[in-house]
Amino acid sequence: MKKTIMMLSLALVSLGAFAQHNHEDHNSSNMGGMESEPMFKDKAMGTAYANYIELKEALVDSDFESASKASASLEKSLSEVESSEVAQSSVSKVRQAGDLKEQRKAFAELTSEMSKLIKGGNLSMGEIYLEFCPMSNNNEGAYWLSNTKEIRNPFLGKKMLNCGMVKETIN
């Protein structure tokens, strides 16, 4: 009897091991190759980054009002993030900008500060892409952060939505 139970147990364990497969392959094909949202060690940093992405998307859409609202949310969430005083000052410039062009110029400065905060070891899972367009900011070039490798340029909006390239992967 013991021998039969042992044989059945061994058979079930073997069958279970044989049935295992790579779920990662299935997830990426089901998502159409889209990257997952990054996760942060610090919840406040995660909230601030989500607000940054909301601001970026408003600028991609060339939506001044939405960008103003998103920058106010980002400014509030950054107040909870340690060592974010310079980033708070930068986002304040976005919030106070009088037009879309000023918002985008201040957003370039903000991105530099957000990159420093993120690279400070706050990412616990996922990847963030630092993207660059040489034609942005009056051909001086400008960077932005993204959850995906797909280029959606917040500086040129619909005029040149896909202008840019991934310069760095932060993980």
ABEGO torsion letter per residue (X at the ends): XAAAAAAAAAAAAAAAAAABBBAAAAAAAAAGGBBBBBBBABAAAAAAAAAAAAAAAAAAAGBAAAAAAAAAAAAAAAAABBGAAAAAAAAAAAAABABAAAAAAAAAAAAAAAAAAAAAGABABEBBBBBBBAABGGGAEBBBBBABABBBBAAAEAABAABEBBABBBX
